[in-house]
Amino acid sequence: MHHNILQGHYNYWMVLLSFIIAVFSSYSALTLAAKINNASGRAQLGWLLAGSCVMGCGVWAMHFIGMLAYNLDIQVTYDAGITILSLVSMILASYIAFRITQPTKVRFRNLAIGGFFMGSGIVAMHYTGMAAMQMGGNLTYDPVYWILSAIIALTASYASLYLFLKFRNRSAASIAKGISAVIMGVAICGMHYTGMKAMIFTSNHGGRGEVPNSDSDMQIKLILLVCVSAAFLVILSISSLAVYFDRRTMRGMAYTDELTGLPNRYRMNQFFDAYDFQSPDNQMALLFIDLDRFKNVNDTLGHDFGDMLVRAVGDRLRKTLNRSEIYRLGGDEFLCALIGAGRADAEQWAKVLLEEIQKPFVLDGYELYITSSIGVSLSPLHGQHRHALLKAADTAMYKAKEEGKNRYRVFDETLDQGRIRRLGLENDLRRAVHNEEFFVLYQPKWDASSGKAAGMEALIRWRHPELGVISPAEFIPIAEETGLIIPMTRWILKEACRQNQQWQKEGFEPQCVSVNLSVRVFESQNLLDMIQCALTKTGLDAQYLEVEITESILASDIQGIISQLMKIRELGIKIAMDDFGSGYSSLGSLDKLPIDTLKIDQLFVREYESGSKKAIIQAIITLGQQLNLELVAEGVETIEQSEFLNGLGCSIMQGYYYGKPMNEDQIREWLSRRSESSSSTG
């Protein structure tokens, strides 16, 4: 029988369509596969199957679009079973390739195996699909083009998987996926059309072959087109569902705190925006919860342990207030919205939460105890919008912390007034530092045994241009919190040294002036520079400057503080321990501290007649004498206190009995008067 070789021709618009489908399905499949890395359990399997189906259907649809684009003047039909087998083989190959390259870190071996299965799947799908063709002729292959088509499929599959895996977790992942999808599309189409080039069609009939029945041929192509459309519809459906679930997941992540699983600040804002504050029945209470000393947990046990604690607190709040709105605002802050609750209900719930939170937490083998402070605001009493209620609850919470922590506080107007004043003073204090609105008062020390002045303490004061003189008890804490205490200390050091030098030039007996130091000054690491600068600019001898530290400073970086104190002591500066006995217990390291003076806190002096206070004063004086330290008693206001202290061996005293804080002119008068008194006595 004579066989004629048949030559087909392409519809190039259909060829372009096949390439677009290949690229689109590849991009969709790679997008779905990228989500496998960030999922687990059933979700991971779901994304894996979805990506595999999209890839398999895409390659299959491209193949048969390419077949529709190729016209042979011969009747062609398709075996349904083999056609379905070609689709299944591609889906299975895609599944294996994505599964093998699923881990976060993919080895070269995994990449090689994954690329092999992807490329082999494309080849298998194509030639299985070709085997499904039934026609009045024979189909053979040119081995060279057949091998070339397989090489194209394998090489492009390797390249596309490599690019995708390299960039899937980076911000430019969409560009990388696009490039990978184009390469994959080239692999699919290149393999298909190279494979088509490898095929040799021969007819069993003379001439051009059996002319196809137009109606039958159209029916076959219509069925094939419907199948291809169905496959493409599957791709679109899966991709659309993936986008929907992805957006839903992202939306959930955007409004859920990652650490605790509680709604976050954005979800809280949504709640308040939707809440009808104008309704007659709009009663609601907010409980603003902040953990006490949470920073200590992070500093001592580490941030991972702190995260575990926050998560455990969130779980406990959820169980305790299971029908209320609970939000984590960030850090160690939580908010509970009790809809329909009045003041009595809010206070009752606040007590319950305080008790629940202070119960022990068992975390990673540790039993941890922690407390909380709670601020309460009420709607409509304290406001009818989010900002007012949150501000009120926040203000009340900070007041609870100021009052000793582990308690709740209900907001009232006086708290708001205090907060407004504090914010105003903070802003004005910044201006005061720039404009040097401060002045210095000096409180003298007196040596009762010699009857002479024994130095003085420089005390900074602030004269506000509108509010007058502000109490240091009000502005010093603000200065320490904001760090403004550092430039303020630099200023008072220079001013105290300048004034001391001026008094000496005027002929007064040289006195040692002491300046108080905050822990923030030590933390700045600028103390040595401040003192050297003050002494250099004023020309004051270092022996006439003393700095005072408090025991609370030693609760910080004690070794670093000792190092800084040693450096300034080498200059000749004296160092005093202020308010000794009232703060952090420093007895264990007292002998290691480079100090010259102990100042007995006025708390003990004021109650010196008490048996316990008298015993403490005696112990401090004995301790100071044993360590060869100078002793100064603060808060001496009566002659009885003076005689008692002098009798125990503490002759240097400071207090209103000898002199209140005075300005520079008043100090001149005081020094002159005391000098004349000493001369007449002598």
Secondary structure, DSSP 8 states (H G I E B T S, - for coil): ---EEE--EE-HHHHHHHHHHHHHHHHHHHHHHHHHTT--HHHHHHHHHHHHHHHHHHHHHHHHHHHHHEE-SS-EEE-HHHHHHHHHHHHHHHHHHHHHT-SSS--HHHHHHHHHHHHHHHHHHHHHHHHTEEESEEEEE-HHHHHHHHHHHHHHHHHHHHHHHHHTTSTTHHHHHHHHHHHHHHHHHHHHHHHHHHEEEEESSSTT-----HHHHHHHHHHHHHHHHHHHHHHHHHHHHHHHHHHHHHHHHHTB-TTT-SB-HHHHHHHHHHS-TTSTT--EEEEEEEETTHHHHHHHH-HHHHHHHHHHHHHHHHHHTTTSEEEEEETTEEEEEEET--HHHHHHHHHHHHHHHTS-EEETTEEE---EEEEEEEETTT-SSHHHHHHHHHHHHHHHHHTTSSSEEE--HHHHHHHHHHHHHHHHHHHHHHHT-EEEEEEEEEETTTTEEEEEEEEEEEEETTTEEE-HHHHHHHHHHHTTHHHHHHHHHHHHHHHHHHHHHTT-----EEEE--HHHHHHT-HHHHHHHHHHHH---GGGEEEEEEGGGGGS-HHHHHHHHHHHHHTT-EEEEEEETSSS--GGGGGGS--SEEEE-HHHHHTTTSHHHHHHHHHHHHHHHHTT-EEEEE---SHHHHHHHHHHT--EEESTTT---B-HHHHHHHHHHHHHHHHHH-
